[in-house]
C-alpha cells in the first residue's frame, strides 16, 4: 500500500498560513512519491507485458495462440490438418480486411484473456456466433470462386456453414 | 487562495497516487495469474508411495494420483438421472413396476430390486440388499463387487503349493494362481468368500481400521488395482471372467468390427489365447475394463462364473450358448441337467435371467462402430490446469454433456439431451408394451395349466415364454434404456412382444381362454423401468 505522506500534520486553518517553501516542499514530496509509484507501475506493466508475451499477439504467428495451454489441442491438430500448409490461425479466425481484423483481434484478445484468467470456461471450448460468422466469411474469401453457385442470392441470407460438414479441415481437436 | 489551490492540487496528487497504486495492484495480480497459468502447463509427477499387486485400498494410490482419486471418491454422490442415479437407499423398482415382480417370481430379484448407485457404493449396497441377506447367494458375486483379485491369487497360490506371504502375493499378477483361485471360490457361498477377502493382506493395512469408509477388514469395492498395473499405471483387465469370455469371443466367428485387435489376432492365425492385456489396443481397453463387469453372465453356484460369448455378442448369440449349456455333474455324478437361471414361479418354466448386458448392447451400437469407448463418454477427458486426465468420476454422460458429447457433437447441449430423451422414452414405451405382453402370457399359460394341459403341449409354449422373458429382461436390465444401441433395443423388444403373443396364440389353440385378466396397471410414461445393479 502507498506509504504515508512524509509531510507533518497540518495545523488547523485558523493558525498562521504555512510558509510557501514548506507548502511547495510538501507538494514536491508528494510529486516524488507519485513519480516513484508511476515508475513502479510502468516498470511492472512493461515487465508483465513482456512476460505475458504481449507483443506476440500483434503478430500472425500461430505460436502466440498457444501461449495459453487452452489452445494446445487446437494447435496440435491444426498441424495435422489439411489446411496447415496454407492457413494459420488468423487466416481463418480473423476477417481479411484491416478494420475487421483488428476489431476481431481486440474482441477475442479481451474475452480470451478474461476467460483464461478467471477460468470456468467450457471445455471443449465453443465458438461464439460472431466468430462463427468470421470463419464462414474466411472460407468464402478463399474458396468463393469454387462455391459461388452455392452462395445465397442476396448477401446475408441464410446458408449452411461450410464447417457444418467440413468439420475438421482446420483442426479436429476442440 | 494559494493555500486552497495548493491543497487542491495536493489532493489531486494523492488521488492520482492512489489510482496508480490500485492499477499497480491489478498489474501484479495479472502477472501472478500469468505465472500460475504458465506453471499449470508443466505437469510434474511425483511418486510418493509404492503400490503393488495387493494394494486394493485406493487411498495410497490417491497419494500418487490425487486428481483421479478425488474424482473416484465423487462416485458416492452422483446426481439422480431419469434412468439411474443415487439415493441413500434408492427407491424400489418393484413398487414402481409391478410387472417386474411377476417377471422375477421365484428369483431373488422379486424381493429387492433398486436403482444402482455409484462405484463407491457397490460393495456396501451388495452387503445390505435383501437379495443377499435373505437368500443364500454365491461368492461369485464378489468377482465384480469387490477388489478381489489378490484374494483369488492367494487361494490359487495355496492350491498350487506356492509360498504365500504378503511379499510374494504383491510381486506380480500371477495369471495361473488368479485363475486357480477364481475357480476354487466360484461355487462357495457369499459369506465364505467375503470372509476370505478379509484374510488377504493389504500392503497398506494398519491392522485395525477406524476409517468410517472402510468396509470390513480390507474388503474394498472396485478400486485402482482392478484396471491399472501398479508398476506402470497402464490400463489393464484383471477379471478372470472377462479374460476367459473375451478369449471365447475371439475364437468365435462373430465379426466384431468394433474390436480391431481381435480381427488382427485372427488374421495372424489365432494362435493360443487372445490376451487382451497383450493384444488389445489402448482404446479397446478403455471399454474392456468396463466389460469386466457390465455384461451378461452366469453367477451362481452350479458352475463357474461364465460370460456366454462363445457365439458372439448379440442377444441371440448369448441365448444360443445358454441353450447349449449343461450344468456340470455334481460330486455324486448326477448329471447337472440343462442350463437355467431360475424356475418362474407362476408357470413353472425354467428361464434365463439377463444381467446388465451393457458391453454387449454397446457393441451393437453406432458409438462402438465409430470407435468410441465406454470411457470416452462415461469418463471423458478433463483438464485440471493444463493436465489432461480421464475423469474418474464415472457417471452418466447426461450429467456432463459438454465434455462427454460435445467433443464430437457440435450441437447445443439441450439438443443432445433431447435426442437422448427421445431414444429413452421410445425404449421405455416399448418395454411397457413387452411387459404387458409377458404378463398376459403368464395369465394365458396359467389358464391352460389349470385346464390340465400336458407337459408335451406346454413344451413349445415354454420355449416361447423363455425367449420372450429373456429379451424383455435383456433390455429392461440394461442400464442405458436403449441408448447404447437404440435400433437393436427396439428389435429385441419387438421380438419379445412377438414371442409373447405367439405363446398366447398357442395357449388359445389349446382351446382355453384365460380367466378375465386381472386389471393391469396402465403403463405410465412418467416412471422408468430401468434396471440396475446385480
Interface residues (C-beta under 8 A of the other chain):
Chain A: X1 X2 X5 X17 X18 X20 X23 X24 X26 X27 X30 X31 X33 X34 X37 X38 X40 X41 X44 X45 X47 X48 X51 X52 X68 X69 X72 X116 X117 X122 X123 X124 X126 X167 X174
Chain B: X2 X3 X6 X9 X10 X13 X14 X16 X17 X18 X20 X21 X23 X24 X27 X28 X30 X31 X33 X34 X35 X37 X40 X41 X382 X383 X385 X386 X402 X403 X406 X407 X410
